[in-house]
């Protein structure tokens, strides 16, 4: 039987699992927990994959974030049609739990539209707000989120990576 969720805890371990045959179908959030990363976010906030140098961007993040923990955004399955939103928050009822006092019980949600191939993030009327690359989201309004975007739920800061980007990173990992 093939596992539907990775057993790894860090990005480095996940990349090794993918190299070993695990297939990732859902995006991940890589936690930015160190003071070094928190203080450098403003300097790096504009980092996103560009058509001109996507591999350099991916390699850089792979090196910087290899030992950081990650969260899988939902079950690693591929249901047909439009995926149901994945809820994110402190509550046990959320699909993805973030243990941080600044995160609301149901803080936000991520969804994937198969017709466009795009992910979107919604702030679910959280008390401390949701941001993408420093821009505050309007509660209840879906906002596009892309691989490499810095996503904040209250004070909890992450980097969003979609499955194709993680698979490219696994191919480059040593």
Helices and strands as residue ranges (DSSP letters): H 11-19, E 28-31, H 35-44, H 54-65, E 70-72, E 86-89, E 96-97, E 108-113, E 118-123, E 130-132, E 135-136, E 143-145, E 150-153, E 156-161, H 163-172
